[in-house]
């Protein structure tokens, strides 16, 4: 696996604001410092890391991570 391929940006998160209704889930999960969002990022990164490297490339080729369609309640 290519260790540098990730779904979420790597930075120190300090944003504790709630998501406005218009914000996509991915954007909120990526910026939020909430512990629940950290858990969601961790689960999605683990799922992504379990894909073979060639499939990771294909997954990224089909769209930006912002297009992730995951049931939020399943991750809480």
C-alpha positions in Angstrom: 0.0 0.0 0.0 1.1 3.6 -0.7 1.4 5.0 2.9 0.9 8.5 1.6 -2.5 7.9 0.1 -5.1 9.0 2.7 -8.7 10.1 2.6 -8.3 13.0 5.1 -5.8 15.8 5.4 -3.2 15.5 8.1 -3.1 18.6 10.4 -3.8 19.5 14.0 -7.6 20.1 14.2 -8.8 22.9 16.5 -12.2 23.6 15.0 -15.0 22.8 17.5 -17.9 24.5 15.6 -20.9 22.4 14.6 -21.5 21.7 11.0 -23.9 24.0 9.2 -26.7 22.2 7.4 -25.1 23.0 4.0 -21.7 21.5 4.9 -21.0 18.1 3.4 -20.2 15.3 5.9 -16.7 14.9 4.5 -15.8 18.5 4.9 -17.0 18.5 8.5 -15.2 15.3 9.4 -12.0 16.6 7.8 -12.0 19.9 9.7 -13.6 19.0 13.0 -11.6 18.5 16.2 -14.6 16.7 17.8 -13.6 13.2 19.2 -16.5 11.6 17.3 -15.1 13.0 14.0 -11.7 11.7 14.9 -13.2 8.3 15.4 -15.0 8.5 12.0 -11.8 9.6 10.2 -10.0 6.7 11.9 -12.6 4.1 10.8 -12.7 5.4 7.2 -8.9 5.5 7.0 -8.7 1.9 8.2 -11.3 0.8 5.7 -9.4 2.6 2.9 -6.1 1.2 4.0 -7.5 -2.3 3.8 -8.1 -1.8 0.0 -5.4 -3.1 -2.3 -3.2 -0.2 -3.6 -4.6 -0.6 -7.1 -8.2 -0.3 -5.9 -7.2 2.8 -3.8 -6.0 4.5 -7.0 -9.3 3.5 -8.7 -11.4 4.8 -5.8 -9.6 8.2 -6.0 -10.0 8.3 -9.8 -13.8 8.1 -9.4 -14.1 11.3 -7.5 -12.8 13.4 -4.7 -13.2 12.2 -1.1 -15.9 14.8 -0.7 -18.2 12.5 -2.7 -18.0 9.8 0.1 -21.5 8.6 0.7 -21.4 6.9 4.1 -24.3 6.7 6.6 -23.1 8.9 9.4 -25.1 7.1 12.1 -23.2 3.9 11.3 -20.0 5.6 12.3 -21.0 7.1 15.6 
